Amino acid sequence: MELVAVGSTDLDRATRGRLRALWDFAFDGRFGDDDESHAYGGVHVVAWSGPDLVAHASAVPRRIRFDRTWHGVGYVEAVATHPDHQGRGVGRATMQRLQVEIAARWPVAMLSTGAATGFYERLGWERWRGTSYTRSPAGTVADGEHDGLMILRLDPALVPDLGVDVTCEDRPGDAW
């Protein structure tokens, strides 16, 4: 397996097509165009097994407010491992490499997950304990996403309390 870190602008059309096919397959049809657009604009780690693209994770820049202060963070998107390669450490290796890329760019990273919290906790991520909000043109509203939010504090001093309110800016599709 070969892990490659690459910026969004350096992904060619063929690789983008392979990524979309991976996401569609790995997310069983629950990965839409908004999800795809969220995955681009930052850094990607792609796992290749010979000519086959078998895993992906990306981090994109986002502004997140912790309590009352906005910060630039790396937001993890589109983490997927082809089902034929799951359980072999490919996803873990892909995320570990992405965390190295995140550490070179941001002091904090966040992601939203469902059932995979244990996977991320084993990689050093922590569950968010505060209430989550989304800021939109209509105002800031509690969104109930906090149960799936996780944080990787590369600089714990930036976010010392995981129980404060956290706010993201709205975007098409899922805000978080």
C-alpha distance (Angstrom), angle and dihedral (degrees) to the residues before:
residue distance angle dihedral
M1 . . .
E2 3.79 . .
L3 3.81 122.4 .
V4 3.78 116.3 -154.2
A5 3.81 126.2 -172.8
V6 3.78 113.9 -154.3
G7 3.79 138.6 162.3
S8 3.79 119.8 -114.0
T9 3.79 92.3 -112.3
D10 3.81 90.1 57.6
L11 3.82 95.9 55.6
D12 3.78 110.1 105.4
R13 3.80 124.8 -140.8
A14 3.82 93.7 -100.9
T15 3.81 92.9 52.8
R16 3.80 91.3 46.8
G17 3.79 88.5 52.9
R18 3.80 91.0 50.0
L19 3.80 90.0 48.7
R20 3.80 92.1 52.9
A21 3.79 90.4 49.1
L22 3.83 90.3 50.9
W23 3.80 92.2 48.8
D24 3.80 93.2 46.8
F25 3.80 91.1 50.2
A26 3.82 98.2 40.2
F27 3.82 93.8 45.8
D28 3.82 92.3 44.2
G29 3.80 94.9 -126.4
R30 3.83 95.4 -45.0
F31 3.81 94.3 108.0
G32 3.79 112.6 96.2
D33 3.78 137.7 -174.9
D34 3.83 91.5 -91.6
D35 3.81 89.8 53.7
E36 3.79 89.4 51.3
S37 3.80 92.9 50.1
H38 3.82 89.9 49.8
A39 3.82 89.8 57.7
Y40 3.81 93.8 61.3
G41 3.79 131.3 74.5
G42 3.78 100.5 60.7
V43 3.77 140.4 42.7
H44 3.81 127.6 -38.7
V45 3.77 132.7 -161.4
V46 3.77 111.8 -155.9
A47 3.80 124.9 -171.5
W48 3.79 117.5 -148.0
S49 3.77 126.5 -167.4
G50 3.78 100.8 -166.8
P51 3.82 105.5 -56.5
D52 3.81 93.4 -17.5
L53 3.79 123.4 98.1
V54 3.81 102.4 -140.5
A55 3.82 107.1 167.0
H56 3.79 142.0 16.4
A57 3.79 141.6 -176.6
S58 3.79 129.0 171.1
A59 3.78 138.2 -173.1
V60 3.77 122.6 -154.0
P61 3.80 130.4 -173.1
R62 3.80 115.6 -99.8
R63 3.77 136.4 165.6
I64 3.80 112.7 -121.2
R65 3.80 126.6 178.7
F66 3.77 117.1 -140.1
D67 3.80 107.7 -164.8
R68 3.84 99.6 -42.2
T69 3.81 103.3 -22.8
W70 3.81 127.1 85.6
H71 3.82 117.9 -140.9
G72 3.78 136.3 -179.4
V73 3.80 109.1 -114.9
G74 3.76 138.2 171.5
Y75 3.78 109.7 -109.2
V76 3.79 116.0 -157.4
E77 3.78 117.0 -134.6
A78 3.80 141.1 174.9
V79 3.79 99.5 11.8
A80 3.78 106.5 178.5
T81 3.77 140.1 154.6
H82 3.78 121.4 -167.5
P83 3.84 106.6 -107.4
D84 3.82 91.0 -122.9
H85 3.83 88.7 62.1
Q86 3.81 100.1 41.6
G87 3.78 118.3 117.4
R88 3.80 92.8 31.8
G89 3.81 99.1 93.3
V90 3.81 94.2 -102.3
G91 3.81 94.2 120.3
R92 3.81 91.7 45.5
A93 3.82 92.2 49.7
T94 3.82 90.9 47.2
M95 3.82 92.2 51.5
Q96 3.81 92.8 44.2
R97 3.79 89.6 54.7
L98 3.81 90.9 45.9
Q99 3.81 89.2 52.6
V100 3.81 89.0 56.6
E101 3.82 88.6 52.4
I102 3.81 90.7 47.3
A103 3.81 91.8 50.4
A104 3.81 89.4 55.9
R105 3.82 91.3 54.8
W106 3.82 112.9 25.8
P107 3.82 138.6 30.3
V108 3.81 92.0 -142.9
A109 3.79 136.5 27.6
M110 3.78 131.4 -166.8
L111 3.77 138.0 -169.9
S112 3.76 139.9 173.9
T113 3.77 119.3 -131.0
G114 3.75 140.3 165.3
A115 3.76 120.7 -154.5
A116 3.83 95.5 -4.4
T117 3.82 98.0 79.5
G118 3.81 92.2 113.7
F119 3.80 91.3 53.7
Y120 3.81 91.2 54.6
E121 3.81 94.5 41.8
R122 3.81 89.1 58.0
L123 3.82 86.5 56.1
G124 3.82 93.1 53.8
W125 3.81 100.3 -93.1
E126 3.80 119.5 138.9
R127 3.79 129.6 -146.1
W128 3.78 115.1 -110.6
R129 3.82 110.7 -119.5
G130 3.80 101.8 -174.1
T131 3.78 130.2 82.4
S132 3.79 117.2 -84.0
Y133 3.78 125.8 -137.9
T134 3.77 138.2 -175.4
R135 3.81 121.4 -142.1
S136 3.79 113.3 -147.2
P137 3.81 134.7 160.7
A138 3.82 86.9 -91.8
G139 3.81 92.0 56.5
T140 3.78 141.0 -88.9
V141 3.79 115.8 -52.8
A142 3.80 135.6 178.6
D143 3.78 106.6 -108.5
G144 3.79 106.0 -173.1
E145 3.80 92.5 -127.1
H146 3.80 94.1 120.1
D147 3.81 93.9 95.7
G148 3.81 90.3 68.7
L149 3.80 99.7 36.1
M150 3.78 119.6 111.8
I151 3.77 132.9 -179.1
L152 3.79 135.1 -155.0
R153 3.79 107.9 -155.3
L154 3.77 108.3 -159.0
D155 3.81 86.9 165.5
P156 3.83 104.4 33.4
A157 3.81 90.7 -173.6
L158 3.82 89.5 68.3
V159 3.81 92.1 62.0
P160 3.81 107.9 16.7
D161 3.83 95.6 161.6
L162 3.82 119.7 55.2
G163 3.79 90.4 -171.3
V164 3.81 98.7 68.9
D165 3.78 122.6 101.8
V166 3.80 116.1 -83.9
T167 3.80 124.6 -158.0
C168 3.78 133.1 -169.9
E169 3.77 128.5 -169.3
D170 3.78 114.4 -108.3
R171 3.80 121.2 -106.2
P172 3.80 135.5 171.4
G173 3.79 112.7 -70.2
D174 3.78 118.0 5.2
A175 3.80 111.5 7.2
W176 3.78 91.1 -148.6
